[in-house]
Amino acid sequence: MSKYILTIEDPKKNNAGPKAKEDILYFLEQENFERLPLKLDLDPEDASFKAKLHKLYLGKVYIPRVLKKIKAEMILLQYPIYSTYLTNVLIAAIRKYTNAKLYLVIHDIETLRLFKDDPEFVANELRIFNEVDGIIDHNEKMHAWLKAQGIKTPLVDLGLFDYHNPIKLAETYTFDRSVVFAGNLEKSKFLTKLAKADFQLKLFGPNPAANYPTNVQYLGVYSPEELPKYLTQNFGLVWDGTSLTECDGLFGEYTKYNDPHKASLYLSSGLPIIVWRQAALADFVETNNLGFAVESLTDVASRLETMRPEEYSTMKKNAVALAEKLRTGHFIKTAVAKLTDEKDRA
């Protein structure tokens, strides 16, 4: 079978989750997928006449020319790309110029994240989801939401994002109840209020605040490839928004449906995780004993204080076992296999 993954260059270099997308490419190339590179150098904010001509060229000339050169049976598109217009053009061109099955791997549903109050965008995004042959969503919660919106396309749950992590897993550890948080700190406003949570936190990431409480220690910023070597703590924290008592705001609410990539960063490093009890990941974490869920960050300190070393040891072993799966692309490889097997799709 001739299998391709569309790889699309974002001219602004701001597409969400480049590490997640590159890792899917890395793991699926091991399954004999080929990259199909498209240079769609279109600025969606440019409304000039020249930009409109270029848009026509991409849709009428460039994209058809690329697709006519391949004999594809399966094409995988990592969604979203930076332009809704180009997504629609790609789907139409794939249908016209190939006989390939077209599948989406969802990284983000923008209707849930940024455009829930834009009816035109919502309608277009849902229509896109119904025009493809199969979708890999994140988890049961996202799956149920898509079904509730009337999506008829077969769906397969990913479970977790895999994480290419070549840093050797630590074989020994000290149970000291330490916690780490890594991410874009500009949108993690809750961190400046963490004095009320009364537990120690190590912090990594770009755009730190000018000041943090004394129980928060900022340790700098590292690339996604380097960062795992510094994740030697007991737990990784997965939290979003401005509040200690809930994950709030657009990004906080979104955790009710998505699989945050930072969870895979921690788990691929062998760290159990702490999540919001209402997050989509909470059931997975607790069912597989990969950490614990809390209603509020003010509950973390007491949970850590009462944790027995043998309880943590079990969580740690489970996280290390899962890390081996994440490092080999287990979840994306399994999901793609299910997409091609009708009895496994829902």
C-alpha positions as CSV (number, residue, x, y, z in Angstrom):
1,M,0.0,0.0,0.0
2,S,1.3,3.5,-0.9
3,K,0.9,5.6,2.2
4,Y,1.7,9.3,2.5
5,I,1.7,11.9,5.3
6,L,1.1,15.4,4.1
7,T,3.8,17.7,5.6
8,I,2.9,21.4,5.2
9,E,5.2,24.3,5.9
10,D,3.6,27.0,8.0
11,P,5.1,30.4,6.7
12,K,4.6,31.9,10.2
13,K,6.1,28.8,12.0
14,N,3.3,29.0,14.5
15,N,1.4,25.8,13.9
16,A,0.6,24.2,17.3
17,G,2.6,21.3,18.4
18,P,5.5,21.0,16.0
19,K,7.1,18.4,18.2
20,A,3.9,16.3,18.3
21,K,3.6,16.5,14.5
22,E,7.3,15.7,13.9
23,D,7.1,12.7,16.2
24,I,4.1,11.3,14.3
25,L,6.1,11.6,11.1
26,Y,9.0,9.9,12.7
27,F,7.0,6.9,14.0
28,L,4.9,6.4,10.9
29,E,7.9,6.5,8.6
30,Q,8.8,3.3,10.4
31,E,5.5,1.9,9.1
32,N,6.4,2.7,5.5
33,F,4.6,6.0,5.3
34,E,6.3,8.5,3.0
35,R,6.4,12.3,3.5
36,L,4.5,14.3,0.9
37,P,5.9,17.8,1.4
38,L,3.8,20.8,0.3
39,K,5.1,24.4,0.5
40,L,1.9,26.3,0.9
41,D,3.5,29.7,1.5
42,L,0.2,31.6,2.0
43,D,-0.3,34.2,4.7
44,P,-4.0,33.9,5.7
45,E,-3.9,37.5,6.9
46,D,-2.8,38.9,3.6
47,A,-5.8,40.2,1.7
48,S,-3.9,41.8,-1.2
49,F,-4.6,41.2,-4.9
50,K,-1.2,39.4,-5.2
51,A,-2.1,37.1,-2.3
52,K,-5.4,36.3,-3.9
53,L,-3.6,35.4,-7.2
54,H,-1.2,33.2,-5.2
55,K,-4.1,31.5,-3.5
56,L,-5.6,30.6,-6.9
57,Y,-2.2,29.3,-8.1
58,L,-1.9,27.0,-5.1
59,G,-5.4,25.6,-5.5
60,K,-5.5,25.3,-9.3
61,V,-1.9,24.6,-10.3
62,Y,0.5,23.7,-7.5
63,I,-1.5,21.3,-5.3
64,P,-2.9,19.3,-8.3
65,R,0.5,19.1,-9.9
66,V,1.9,17.5,-6.7
67,L,-1.0,15.1,-6.2
68,K,-0.9,13.9,-9.9
69,K,2.6,12.7,-9.4
70,I,1.8,10.1,-6.7
71,K,-0.1,6.8,-6.6
72,A,-1.5,7.0,-3.1
73,E,-3.9,4.6,-1.5
74,M,-3.8,6.4,1.9
75,I,-3.1,10.0,2.8
76,L,-2.8,11.2,6.4
77,L,-3.2,14.9,7.2
78,Q,-2.2,16.2,10.6
79,Y,-5.0,18.7,11.5
80,P,-5.2,21.6,11.7
81,I,-3.0,23.4,9.2
82,Y,-2.8,27.1,9.4
83,S,-5.4,27.9,6.8
84,T,-9.0,26.7,6.6
85,Y,-9.1,27.7,3.0
86,L,-6.2,25.4,2.1
87,T,-7.7,22.6,4.2
88,N,-10.8,22.7,2.0
89,V,-8.7,23.0,-1.2
90,L,-6.6,20.0,-0.2
91,I,-9.6,17.8,0.5
92,A,-11.2,18.7,-2.8
93,A,-7.9,18.1,-4.7
94,I,-7.3,14.8,-3.0
95,R,-10.8,13.7,-4.0
96,K,-10.3,14.8,-7.6
97,Y,-6.8,13.8,-8.4
98,T,-6.3,10.6,-6.3
99,N,-8.2,7.5,-5.3
100,A,-6.7,7.6,-1.8
101,K,-8.4,7.3,1.5
102,L,-8.0,10.5,3.4
103,Y,-7.5,10.4,7.2
104,L,-7.1,13.1,9.8
105,V,-5.0,13.0,12.9
106,I,-6.4,15.7,15.1
107,H,-4.0,17.7,17.1
108,D,-6.5,20.4,18.0
109,I,-10.2,21.1,17.4
110,E,-10.3,24.8,17.0
111,T,-14.0,25.0,17.6
112,L,-13.4,23.8,21.2
113,R,-10.3,25.9,21.6
114,L,-10.5,29.3,20.0
115,F,-13.5,29.7,17.7
116,K,-16.5,28.4,19.7
117,D,-18.3,31.7,19.3
118,D,-17.8,31.9,15.5
119,P,-20.7,30.0,13.9
120,E,-19.2,30.1,10.4
121,F,-15.9,28.6,11.5
122,V,-17.7,26.0,13.6
123,A,-19.9,24.9,10.6
124,N,-16.9,24.7,8.3
125,E,-14.7,22.7,10.7
126,L,-17.5,20.2,11.4
127,R,-18.1,19.9,7.6
128,I,-14.3,19.1,7.2
129,F,-14.6,16.3,9.7
130,N,-17.5,14.8,7.8
131,E,-15.7,14.9,4.5
132,V,-12.8,12.6,5.3
133,D,-12.7,8.8,5.5
134,G,-11.5,8.5,9.1
135,I,-10.3,10.5,12.1
136,I,-7.9,9.8,14.9
137,D,-9.2,11.8,17.8
138,H,-7.6,12.1,21.3
139,N,-9.7,10.1,23.7
140,E,-13.2,9.0,24.7
141,K,-14.3,12.5,25.7
142,M,-13.3,14.1,22.4
143,H,-14.8,11.1,20.6
144,A,-18.1,11.6,22.3
145,W,-18.1,15.4,21.6
146,L,-17.5,14.7,17.9
147,K,-20.4,12.2,17.8
148,A,-22.7,14.8,19.6
149,Q,-21.9,17.3,16.9
150,G,-23.2,15.0,14.2
151,I,-19.9,13.7,12.9
152,K,-20.5,10.4,11.0
153,T,-16.9,9.8,9.9
154,P,-15.4,6.7,11.6
155,L,-13.4,7.6,14.7
156,V,-10.5,6.0,16.4
157,D,-9.2,7.2,19.8
158,L,-5.4,7.8,20.0
159,G,-5.2,7.4,23.8
160,L,-2.0,9.5,24.2
161,F,0.4,11.3,21.9
162,D,3.6,9.3,21.5
163,Y,6.9,11.1,22.3
164,H,10.2,10.5,20.6
165,N,12.5,10.7,23.7
166,P,16.0,9.3,23.2
167,I,17.2,10.4,26.7
168,K,17.9,7.3,28.8
169,L,15.2,6.5,31.4
170,A,16.5,6.9,35.0
171,E,16.7,3.5,36.7
172,T,16.9,4.9,40.2
173,Y,15.1,7.8,41.9
174,T,14.7,9.4,45.3
175,F,11.1,9.6,46.6
176,D,11.1,13.3,47.7
177,R,7.5,14.3,46.5
178,S,9.0,16.7,44.0
179,V,6.9,18.2,41.2
180,V,7.8,19.8,37.9
181,F,5.9,21.9,35.4
182,A,7.1,22.6,31.8
183,G,5.4,24.6,29.1
184,N,4.7,28.0,27.7
185,L,4.7,30.0,31.0
186,E,3.0,33.1,29.5
187,K,-0.3,31.3,29.5
188,S,0.2,29.6,32.8
189,K,-1.0,32.4,35.0
190,F,-1.9,30.1,37.9
191,L,1.8,29.7,38.7
192,T,2.1,33.2,40.2
193,K,-0.6,32.2,42.8
194,L,1.0,28.9,43.8
195,A,2.1,30.1,47.3
196,K,-1.4,29.2,48.4
197,A,-0.9,25.6,47.2
198,D,2.0,25.0,49.6
199,F,4.1,22.5,47.6
200,Q,7.5,23.0,45.9
201,L,7.5,23.2,42.2
202,K,10.4,23.2,39.6
203,L,9.6,25.2,36.5
204,F,10.9,25.1,32.9
205,G,9.8,27.0,29.9
206,P,9.8,30.2,27.8
207,N,8.2,33.5,28.8
208,P,8.4,33.3,32.6
209,A,6.8,35.9,34.8
210,A,8.9,38.6,36.5
211,N,8.4,37.0,39.9
212,Y,7.1,33.7,41.3
213,P,6.3,32.6,44.9
214,T,9.1,31.3,47.0
215,N,7.9,27.7,46.5
216,V,8.4,28.0,42.7
217,Q,11.9,27.6,41.3
218,Y,12.4,28.7,37.7
219,L,15.2,26.6,36.0
220,G,15.3,28.0,32.5
221,V,14.2,26.9,29.0
222,Y,15.4,24.0,26.9
223,S,14.5,22.5,23.6
224,P,12.0,19.6,23.5
225,E,15.0,17.3,22.8
226,E,17.0,18.5,25.7
227,L,14.3,19.0,28.3
228,P,13.8,15.3,29.3
229,K,17.3,15.1,30.8
230,Y,16.2,17.6,33.4
231,L,13.0,15.9,34.3
232,T,14.2,14.0,37.3
233,Q,11.4,14.9,39.7
234,N,8.7,12.6,41.1
235,F,5.7,14.1,39.3
236,G,4.9,16.2,36.3
237,L,2.0,18.7,36.7
238,V,-0.6,19.1,33.9
239,W,-2.6,22.3,34.5
240,D,-3.8,25.2,32.5
241,G,-5.5,28.6,33.1
242,T,-5.4,31.3,35.8
243,S,-6.9,29.5,38.7
244,L,-5.6,27.1,41.4
245,T,-9.0,25.6,42.0
246,E,-9.8,24.6,38.4
247,C,-8.5,24.7,34.9
248,D,-10.3,27.8,33.6
249,G,-10.4,29.9,30.5
250,L,-10.3,28.8,26.9
251,F,-7.2,26.5,27.3
252,G,-8.3,25.3,30.7
253,E,-11.8,24.2,29.5
254,Y,-10.1,22.6,26.6
255,T,-8.4,20.1,28.9
256,K,-11.8,18.4,29.3
257,Y,-11.4,17.1,25.8
258,N,-7.8,17.0,24.7
259,D,-4.6,15.1,25.5
260,P,-2.0,17.8,26.5
261,H,1.3,17.0,24.9
262,K,3.1,17.9,28.1
263,A,1.6,14.8,29.6
264,S,3.4,12.7,27.1
265,L,6.6,14.6,27.8
266,Y,6.4,13.7,31.5
267,L,5.3,10.1,31.0
268,S,7.9,9.4,28.3
269,S,10.5,10.5,30.9
270,G,9.0,8.0,33.4
271,L,7.3,10.6,35.5
272,P,3.8,9.9,36.9
273,I,1.5,13.0,36.5
274,I,-0.9,15.2,38.4
275,V,-4.0,16.2,36.5
276,W,-7.3,18.1,37.1
277,R,-10.0,15.7,38.0
278,Q,-12.3,17.0,35.2
279,A,-9.6,16.7,32.6
280,A,-10.1,14.1,29.8
281,L,-6.9,12.4,30.9
282,A,-8.0,11.9,34.5
283,D,-9.7,8.5,33.9
284,F,-6.7,7.2,32.0
285,V,-4.3,8.3,34.7
286,E,-6.2,6.8,37.6
287,T,-7.3,3.6,35.8
288,N,-3.7,2.9,34.9
289,N,-2.2,4.2,38.2
290,L,0.0,6.7,36.5
291,G,-0.3,9.5,39.0
292,F,-3.3,11.1,40.6
293,A,-6.1,13.6,39.9
294,V,-7.2,16.6,42.1
295,E,-10.1,19.0,42.0
296,S,-7.8,21.9,43.1
297,L,-4.0,22.5,43.3
298,T,-4.6,23.3,46.9
299,D,-5.2,19.5,47.3
300,V,-1.8,18.5,46.0
301,A,0.3,19.1,49.1
302,S,-1.8,16.9,51.4
303,R,-2.0,14.2,48.7
304,L,1.8,14.2,48.5
305,E,2.3,14.2,52.2
306,T,0.2,11.1,52.8
307,M,1.6,9.2,49.9
308,R,3.6,6.1,51.0
309,P,6.9,5.2,49.2
310,E,5.5,1.9,48.0
311,E,2.4,3.7,46.5
312,Y,4.7,5.9,44.5
313,S,6.9,3.0,43.5
314,T,4.0,1.4,41.7
315,M,3.1,4.6,39.9
316,K,6.7,5.0,38.9
317,K,6.9,1.4,37.5
318,N,3.7,2.0,35.5
319,A,5.0,5.3,34.1
320,V,8.3,3.7,33.0
321,A,6.4,0.8,31.3
322,L,4.2,3.4,29.5
323,A,7.3,5.4,28.6
324,E,8.6,2.4,26.5
325,K,5.4,2.4,24.5
326,L,5.4,6.2,24.0
327,R,9.0,6.1,22.8
328,T,8.2,3.5,20.1
329,G,5.1,5.1,18.6
330,H,2.8,2.5,20.0
331,F,-0.3,4.7,20.2
332,I,-0.2,6.3,16.7
333,K,0.8,3.0,15.1
334,T,-2.1,1.2,16.8
335,A,-4.6,3.9,15.9
336,V,-3.6,4.0,12.2
337,A,-3.9,0.2,12.1
338,K,-7.5,0.4,13.5
339,L,-8.4,3.1,10.9
340,T,-7.8,0.6,8.2
341,D,-9.7,-2.2,9.9
342,E,-13.4,-1.4,9.8
343,K,-14.4,-3.6,12.8
344,D,-12.2,-1.4,15.1
345,R,-13.7,1.9,14.1
346,A,-16.7,3.7,15.8
